[in-house]
Amino acid sequence: MKITLQFITVLIGLFYTLTINAQWVLQISGTTQNLNSIFATTNSSVFTVGTTGTGRKTSNSGALWSTMSLSVTTTQNSIRFINSSSGFTVGSFQDILKTINSGSSWTNIGGGITDLNDCYFTSSSSGWVVGNIEVGYGFLYNPFTFNIIQISANANKVLRGIFFANSTTGWVVGDGGLIIKTITNGTAWTQQTSGSTNQLNKIMFIDANNGIAVGNAGTILKTINGGTNWTSPTSGTTQNLNAVYYADISNIWACGDNGIILKSSDGGLTWISETSVTTEKLNAIHGIGITDIWACGNNGTIIYRSGTTSVFENQLKTNISVYPSPFTDIIQIEYSKSANIEIISVQGQIIENFTTNDTKTIIDLSKLTSGVYFMKVKTDKGIITKKLIKE
């Protein structure tokens, strides 16, 4: 019996040495435009939008991103789906685009002059959008009833984020620590006391009581009673936080400037910084539960976090060295084993493909034009992607 127990103990110990916390990895978006919003409808189907009418989508968790034509050239700031096929985006010049076929085509149902920053739709015919100041008020508008809300709370304040916990109960955040709430599907709004004067960028609730708002200068606000009271947990950063993803009652992520990613495992009471793979500004974060999470940001940045990763994959990231970065003509790769190397453009085209068996490999990329590229390294232990910048 003693030998059996020792054997089981060894197996348990071996298991824990082979798994570690999940890691963020860089994905190839196929664009250098700033990506402002991202939304996952399933573990494999994800959509993102950004500047100059950019739309990208994936059906395989981001292994390959393809063009999603929005038929506009204006900046899109927010994308949300109400189910797997019906979704909306909002953006500059009061664009409100709608799809009923999973992004294959979009119809503009908006119109006006105000830039829109966020949206939330509880059904295909019910929802609100928020935006910049119009006629002295932060823009709060129902595109189905044409109802425009102008109350003293949102006077001269840009409205930046909106979220509904159910069909009737929702919140809006904006400049100066503004939080307003409705329990009547937007027909009436009341201001809440946030306790902050910082710009608030986004808000999300996991139910009608538990919510998190994030904003500039590392601001995090937490409520457990629908916003009657807001507290200010310590974020540990002064970076602007631009988005929040409330995965379940315990697990929450926030992202922001300079690639910062924060995580809470206790419902927002305490926060730690996760290791990021980018220094780009991250504008949005969304996922499916705690197993598949995406964040997007400037210069076409998309990063992905999936469940847990093996210790071999983690070692692969630390054991492969690529330098210099940025580079002019030559890069050097140091890795002790054989690997297949692909140099890929931001559009996803493979430019170079070769195998190396040396500890140090020198690659001449002088023929490439200046810009951003990706290097995909494939080994028997896994695949990693690194971003390259050619000057």
Secondary structure as UniProt FT lines:
FT   HELIX           2..18
FT   STRAND          19..20
FT   STRAND          24..27
FT   STRAND          35..40
FT   STRAND          46..50
FT   HELIX           51..53
FT   STRAND          55..58
FT   TURN            61..62
FT   STRAND          66..67
FT   STRAND          76..81
FT   STRAND          87..91
FT   HELIX           92..94
FT   STRAND          96..99
FT   TURN            102..103
FT   STRAND          107..108
FT   STRAND          116..123
FT   TURN            124..125
FT   STRAND          126..134
FT   TURN            135..136
FT   STRAND          137..142
FT   TURN            143..146
FT   STRAND          147..148
FT   HELIX           152..154
FT   STRAND          159..164
FT   STRAND          170..174
FT   HELIX           175..177
FT   STRAND          179..182
FT   TURN            185..186
FT   STRAND          190..191
FT   STRAND          200..205
FT   STRAND          211..215
FT   HELIX           216..218
FT   STRAND          220..223
FT   TURN            226..227
FT   STRAND          241..246
FT   STRAND          252..256
FT   HELIX           257..259
FT   STRAND          261..264
FT   TURN            267..268
FT   STRAND          272..273
FT   STRAND          282..288
FT   TURN            289..291
FT   STRAND          292..297
FT   HELIX           298..300
FT   STRAND          302..306
FT   STRAND          309..310
FT   HELIX           311..319
FT   STRAND          321..323
FT   STRAND          330..334
FT   STRAND          339..345
FT   TURN            346..347
FT   STRAND          350..356
FT   STRAND          360..364
FT   TURN            366..367
FT   STRAND          371..379
FT   TURN            380..381
FT   STRAND          382..390
//
